[in-house]
Amino acid sequence: MGREIERKFLVRGDGWRTGPAGEAVRQGYLAADVERSVRVRVVENKAFLTVKGKSEGLVRREFEYAIPPEDAAELLDYLCLQPLIQKTRYRREVGGRAWEIDEFAGENKGLILAEVELASPDESVVLPDWVGDEVSHDPRYYNANLARLPFSRW
């Protein structure tokens, strides 16, 4: 993998809801600061450990590894910072691009974000009509920060 380039937006309306069902996601952070984060994520019955570097504009280093779901459950329950991130992730194809929409639950309930990954930071993208304000450069919307200061406490 090596690097991630993505743009992130608030979602407005329900136009994105038509399509396949979402997947339950449970994730937590073993470490989260400005320079790096180490995340444990369980999606349905698969688990991953992800290390991300500092954001430099829309780009950051990212390395992801599959881990046993039993190990992930123990890490989430006993070692990750609390609260955990709970969300349902939906995938939508729009204009030849894969969009991921996260509908948050728990302490971040009420927040819905859409992300699109790019090949380069200056790549243009056609925005679906359900995409609202861009929050790519607002660190409050990083999942690691939502674990430390949930949306419900803003």
Contacts in CASP RR format, 6 or more apart in sequence:
PFRMAT RR
TARGET T0000
AUTHOR 0000-0000-0000
METHOD contacts of the structure
MODEL  1
MGREIERKFLVRGDGWRTGPAGEAVRQGYLAADVERSVRVRVVENKAFLT
VKGKSEGLVRREFEYAIPPEDAAELLDYLCLQPLIQKTRYRREVGGRAWE
IDEFAGENKGLILAEVELASPDESVVLPDWVGDEVSHDPRYYNANLARLP
FSRW
1 62 0 8 1.000
1 63 0 8 1.000
1 64 0 8 1.000
2 61 0 8 1.000
2 62 0 8 1.000
2 63 0 8 1.000
3 59 0 8 1.000
3 60 0 8 1.000
3 61 0 8 1.000
3 62 0 8 1.000
4 52 0 8 1.000
4 59 0 8 1.000
4 60 0 8 1.000
4 61 0 8 1.000
4 62 0 8 1.000
4 117 0 8 1.000
5 58 0 8 1.000
5 59 0 8 1.000
5 117 0 8 1.000
5 118 0 8 1.000
5 119 0 8 1.000
5 120 0 8 1.000
5 121 0 8 1.000
5 123 0 8 1.000
6 58 0 8 1.000
6 115 0 8 1.000
6 116 0 8 1.000
6 117 0 8 1.000
6 118 0 8 1.000
6 136 0 8 1.000
7 58 0 8 1.000
7 115 0 8 1.000
7 116 0 8 1.000
7 118 0 8 1.000
7 125 0 8 1.000
7 134 0 8 1.000
7 136 0 8 1.000
8 113 0 8 1.000
8 114 0 8 1.000
8 115 0 8 1.000
8 134 0 8 1.000
8 135 0 8 1.000
8 136 0 8 1.000
8 141 0 8 1.000
9 113 0 8 1.000
9 114 0 8 1.000
9 115 0 8 1.000
9 127 0 8 1.000
9 131 0 8 1.000
9 132 0 8 1.000
9 133 0 8 1.000
9 134 0 8 1.000
9 135 0 8 1.000
9 136 0 8 1.000
10 112 0 8 1.000
10 113 0 8 1.000
10 114 0 8 1.000
10 131 0 8 1.000
10 132 0 8 1.000
10 133 0 8 1.000
10 135 0 8 1.000
11 101 0 8 1.000
11 112 0 8 1.000
11 113 0 8 1.000
11 114 0 8 1.000
11 130 0 8 1.000
11 131 0 8 1.000
11 132 0 8 1.000
12 130 0 8 1.000
12 131 0 8 1.000
12 132 0 8 1.000
13 130 0 8 1.000
14 130 0 8 1.000
15 129 0 8 1.000
15 130 0 8 1.000
16 90 0 8 1.000
16 92 0 8 1.000
16 99 0 8 1.000
16 101 0 8 1.000
16 114 0 8 1.000
16 128 0 8 1.000
16 130 0 8 1.000
17 90 0 8 1.000
19 90 0 8 1.000
19 92 0 8 1.000
20 90 0 8 1.000
20 91 0 8 1.000
21 90 0 8 1.000
22 88 0 8 1.000
22 89 0 8 1.000
22 90 0 8 1.000
22 91 0 8 1.000
23 43 0 8 1.000
23 44 0 8 1.000
23 88 0 8 1.000
23 89 0 8 1.000
24 43 0 8 1.000
24 44 0 8 1.000
24 86 0 8 1.000
24 88 0 8 1.000
25 41 0 8 1.000
25 42 0 8 1.000
25 43 0 8 1.000
25 85 0 8 1.000
25 86 0 8 1.000
25 87 0 8 1.000
25 88 0 8 1.000
25 89 0 8 1.000
25 102 0 8 1.000
26 41 0 8 1.000
26 42 0 8 1.000
26 76 0 8 1.000
26 84 0 8 1.000
26 85 0 8 1.000
26 86 0 8 1.000
27 39 0 8 1.000
27 40 0 8 1.000
27 41 0 8 1.000
27 42 0 8 1.000
27 76 0 8 1.000
27 84 0 8 1.000
27 85 0 8 1.000
27 143 0 8 1.000
28 39 0 8 1.000
28 40 0 8 1.000
28 41 0 8 1.000
28 76 0 8 1.000
28 80 0 8 1.000
28 81 0 8 1.000
28 84 0 8 1.000
28 85 0 8 1.000
28 147 0 8 1.000
29 37 0 8 1.000
29 38 0 8 1.000
29 39 0 8 1.000
29 40 0 8 1.000
29 80 0 8 1.000
29 81 0 8 1.000
29 144 0 8 1.000
29 147 0 8 1.000
30 38 0 8 1.000
30 39 0 8 1.000
30 40 0 8 1.000
30 75 0 8 1.000
30 79 0 8 1.000
30 80 0 8 1.000
30 81 0 8 1.000
31 37 0 8 1.000
31 38 0 8 1.000
32 38 0 8 1.000
32 81 0 8 1.000
32 144 0 8 1.000
32 145 0 8 1.000
32 147 0 8 1.000
32 148 0 8 1.000
34 54 0 8 1.000
35 53 0 8 1.000
35 54 0 8 1.000
36 51 0 8 1.000
36 52 0 8 1.000
36 53 0 8 1.000
36 54 0 8 1.000
37 51 0 8 1.000
37 52 0 8 1.000
37 53 0 8 1.000
37 142 0 8 1.000
37 144 0 8 1.000
38 49 0 8 1.000
38 50 0 8 1.000
38 51 0 8 1.000
38 52 0 8 1.000
39 48 0 8 1.000
39 49 0 8 1.000
39 50 0 8 1.000
39 51 0 8 1.000
39 52 0 8 1.000
39 143 0 8 1.000
39 144 0 8 1.000
40 47 0 8 1.000
40 48 0 8 1.000
40 49 0 8 1.000
40 67 0 8 1.000
40 72 0 8 1.000
40 75 0 8 1.000
40 76 0 8 1.000
40 80 0 8 1.000
41 47 0 8 1.000
41 48 0 8 1.000
41 50 0 8 1.000
41 72 0 8 1.000
42 69 0 8 1.000
42 72 0 8 1.000
42 73 0 8 1.000
42 76 0 8 1.000
43 89 0 8 1.000
45 69 0 8 1.000
46 66 0 8 1.000
46 69 0 8 1.000
47 66 0 8 1.000
47 67 0 8 1.000
47 68 0 8 1.000
47 69 0 8 1.000
47 71 0 8 1.000
47 72 0 8 1.000
47 73 0 8 1.000
48 64 0 8 1.000
48 65 0 8 1.000
48 66 0 8 1.000
48 67 0 8 1.000
48 72 0 8 1.000
49 64 0 8 1.000
49 65 0 8 1.000
49 67 0 8 1.000
49 72 0 8 1.000
50 62 0 8 1.000
50 63 0 8 1.000
50 64 0 8 1.000
50 65 0 8 1.000
51 61 0 8 1.000
51 62 0 8 1.000
51 63 0 8 1.000
51 64 0 8 1.000
52 60 0 8 1.000
52 61 0 8 1.000
52 62 0 8 1.000
52 63 0 8 1.000
53 60 0 8 1.000
53 61 0 8 1.000
53 62 0 8 1.000
54 60 0 8 1.000
55 139 0 8 1.000
55 142 0 8 1.000
57 121 0 8 1.000
57 136 0 8 1.000
57 137 0 8 1.000
58 118 0 8 1.000
58 121 0 8 1.000
58 136 0 8 1.000
59 121 0 8 1.000
76 84 0 8 1.000
81 147 0 8 1.000
81 148 0 8 1.000
82 147 0 8 1.000
83 106 0 8 1.000
83 107 0 8 1.000
83 147 0 8 1.000
83 150 0 8 1.000
84 147 0 8 1.000
85 104 0 8 1.000
85 108 0 8 1.000
85 143 0 8 1.000
85 146 0 8 1.000
85 147 0 8 1.000
86 104 0 8 1.000
86 105 0 8 1.000
86 106 0 8 1.000
86 108 0 8 1.000
87 102 0 8 1.000
87 103 0 8 1.000
87 104 0 8 1.000
87 105 0 8 1.000
87 108 0 8 1.000
88 102 0 8 1.000
88 103 0 8 1.000
88 105 0 8 1.000
89 100 0 8 1.000
89 101 0 8 1.000
89 102 0 8 1.000
90 100 0 8 1.000
90 101 0 8 1.000
90 102 0 8 1.000
90 103 0 8 1.000
91 98 0 8 1.000
91 99 0 8 1.000
91 100 0 8 1.000
91 101 0 8 1.000
92 98 0 8 1.000
92 99 0 8 1.000
92 101 0 8 1.000
92 128 0 8 1.000
93 99 0 8 1.000
94 126 0 8 1.000
94 128 0 8 1.000
95 126 0 8 1.000
97 116 0 8 1.000
97 125 0 8 1.000
97 126 0 8 1.000
98 116 0 8 1.000
98 117 0 8 1.000
99 114 0 8 1.000
99 115 0 8 1.000
99 116 0 8 1.000
99 128 0 8 1.000
100 114 0 8 1.000
100 115 0 8 1.000
100 116 0 8 1.000
101 112 0 8 1.000
101 113 0 8 1.000
101 114 0 8 1.000
102 112 0 8 1.000
102 113 0 8 1.000
102 114 0 8 1.000
102 115 0 8 1.000
103 110 0 8 1.000
103 112 0 8 1.000
104 110 0 8 1.000
104 111 0 8 1.000
104 112 0 8 1.000
104 113 0 8 1.000
104 146 0 8 1.000
104 151 0 8 1.000
106 150 0 8 1.000
106 152 0 8 1.000
107 150 0 8 1.000
107 151 0 8 1.000
107 152 0 8 1.000
107 153 0 8 1.000
108 146 0 8 1.000
108 150 0 8 1.000
108 151 0 8 1.000
108 152 0 8 1.000
109 151 0 8 1.000
109 152 0 8 1.000
110 151 0 8 1.000
111 146 0 8 1.000
111 151 0 8 1.000
113 135 0 8 1.000
113 141 0 8 1.000
114 128 0 8 1.000
114 130 0 8 1.000
114 131 0 8 1.000
116 125 0 8 1.000
118 125 0 8 1.000
135 141 0 8 1.000
139 145 0 8 1.000
140 146 0 8 1.000
140 149 0 8 1.000
140 154 0 8 1.000
END
